[in-house]
Amino acid sequence: MAVAEAQTKAHSPGDTTWHGVVLQTLKRNDIKLVPYVPDRVLTPLIKSLHADPYFTTFATAREEEAVGIVSGAWMGGTRGAVLMQTSGFATLANVLASLAMPYQIPLIMFVSERGTLGEFNYGQSLVCRTMRPVLDSLAMEHHTATRLDEFEFIVDRSIKQAITTQAPVALILSPLLTGGKVLDK
Amino acid sequence: MNTHSSTRNTKIMNRFDLSSRLVAKLKNDEAVVGGIGNTNFDLWAAGHRPQNFYMLGSMGLAFPIALGVALAQPKRKVFALEGDGSLLMQLGCLSTIATSAPKNLVMVVMDNGVYQITGSQPTPAATVADIVAIAIASGLSNSVWAADEEDFERLLDQSLTASGPMLIGVRIDDKPGTGQTRRDPVQIRERFMVGLGVRQPL
């Protein structure tokens, strides 16, 4: 995480960080409920969400549980988003195909990308390769965010598109944006 | 059949009968989320209401979906009906719900110990585990078995005024569901949102 944060700061103008952009853009779009399964890279975002009373944020045992929660909340009139890691996304094909897509639920997912650009765990690099084919097989909207200067545009527009078209979206947070996770020596 | 029923002091009841008893008690537009298969078939057969949501997949997510509804609408009571096999897919959600502790969520587990809809194969839990004990150990202290139909109705009355999440276990027979839900996911979701006052019909 130290590496991730240092790299984020290195190409951030002023105090802007990728996680600051996520938090502010969620708020601006009235997204209050953020269940997650944690990831090392997501830690500064999770901390700042917990520190902000605007958000209801908590850990779930599985990613699909979090998808169920935000789906129910949306039908009840509260907007949500789910945070997870690549390997967590790999557990979601069933719930995407049987809940989010057919019921037309604007499921908003932030996926911290493991498995590429310096991965040290072979299993992570393999599971990463399943992510985009699954998204493409369902014709789900997805973007890979690599640059901080484009990031707010991508997040804000994607959230608005998901809600207005009632379709899920996955925002993949590349190590180019977050710094990723590297093997500590 | 529930293979360990003989060792327990709980009557074997019927899913459709219990679903009908639940629906008859709902006077305040309470939301009801029905898990996949027979659980929502019997909810549907008990009489469709706009506040019912029927799952057509995503086995095990009735309680998480209901938790989301309960968090979004804290003044509305939310019921979730789930089969024992479905719940086994997602036991972790019991702890999530216990930590979140919504005052307005009531969970009913329809336990027959089998995957009725796939050919009545016993679940791995059927002869060894106790769903209500699992719920209590997961942090849901207000979890109980209903002894019979009258007790179920008494527990439902209690749940309507409960100040925290409640889980009611019911032992049911191995009968299939009564009828089948109309499988139109967009319409189910839209009508549910209208029923919850989130949307107006076009």
Contacts between the chains, C-beta under 8 A, distances in Angstrom:
chain1	res1	chain2	res2	distance
A	33	B	68	7.5
A	33	B	71	6.5
A	33	B	72	7.7
A	35	B	96	8.0
A	56	B	71	6.6
A	58	B	96	7.2
A	58	B	99	6.7
A	58	B	100	6.4
A	59	B	96	7.7
A	60	B	64	7.6
A	60	B	92	7.2
A	60	B	93	7.4
A	60	B	96	5.1
A	61	B	90	7.9
A	61	B	91	8.0
A	61	B	92	2.5
A	61	B	93	6.6
A	61	B	95	6.6
A	61	B	96	6.1
A	62	B	90	7.0
A	62	B	92	5.8
A	62	B	93	8.0
A	64	B	58	7.1
A	64	B	60	7.8
A	64	B	61	6.6
A	64	B	64	7.9
A	64	B	90	7.6
A	65	B	61	7.2
A	65	B	64	4.6
A	65	B	90	6.1
A	65	B	92	6.4
A	65	B	93	5.0
A	65	B	96	6.3
A	66	B	64	7.7
A	67	B	61	7.7
A	67	B	64	7.9
A	68	B	58	6.7
A	68	B	61	3.7
A	68	B	63	7.9
A	68	B	64	3.2
A	68	B	65	4.6
A	68	B	67	7.7
A	68	B	68	6.7
A	68	B	93	7.8
A	69	B	64	4.9
A	69	B	65	7.3
A	69	B	67	5.4
A	69	B	68	4.2
A	69	B	71	7.5
A	69	B	96	7.8
A	70	B	68	6.1
A	71	B	65	5.9
A	71	B	68	6.2
A	72	B	33	7.2
A	72	B	53	8.0
A	72	B	64	6.9
A	72	B	65	3.8
A	72	B	66	6.1
A	72	B	67	6.5
A	72	B	68	2.6
A	72	B	69	4.3
A	72	B	70	7.8
A	72	B	71	7.9
A	72	B	72	7.2
A	73	B	68	3.7
A	73	B	69	6.9
A	73	B	71	5.7
A	73	B	72	4.4
A	74	B	68	7.4
A	74	B	72	7.7
A	75	B	53	7.0
A	75	B	68	7.5
A	75	B	69	6.4
A	75	B	72	7.6
A	75	B	189	6.4
A	75	B	192	5.7
A	75	B	193	5.4
A	75	B	196	6.7
A	75	B	198	6.8
A	76	B	31	7.7
A	76	B	68	6.6
A	76	B	69	4.3
A	76	B	70	7.8
A	76	B	71	7.5
A	76	B	72	2.9
A	76	B	73	4.6
A	76	B	76	8.0
A	76	B	196	5.7
A	76	B	198	6.5
A	77	B	72	5.3
A	77	B	73	6.8
A	77	B	193	7.9
A	77	B	196	7.0
A	77	B	197	7.8
A	77	B	198	4.2
A	78	B	68	7.7
A	78	B	71	6.6
A	78	B	72	3.7
A	80	B	68	7.3
A	94	B	57	7.0
A	94	B	58	6.5
A	94	B	59	7.8
A	95	B	57	7.9
A	95	B	58	4.7
A	95	B	61	6.7
A	97	B	57	7.3
A	98	B	56	6.6
A	98	B	57	2.5
A	98	B	58	4.7
A	99	B	55	7.4
A	99	B	57	6.4
A	99	B	58	4.2
A	99	B	61	6.8
A	102	B	56	7.0
A	102	B	57	7.6
A	102	B	185	4.1
A	102	B	186	7.4
A	103	B	185	4.5
A	103	B	186	6.6
A	103	B	188	7.2
A	103	B	189	4.3
A	104	B	185	7.7
A	104	B	186	5.5
A	104	B	189	6.7
A	105	B	189	7.1
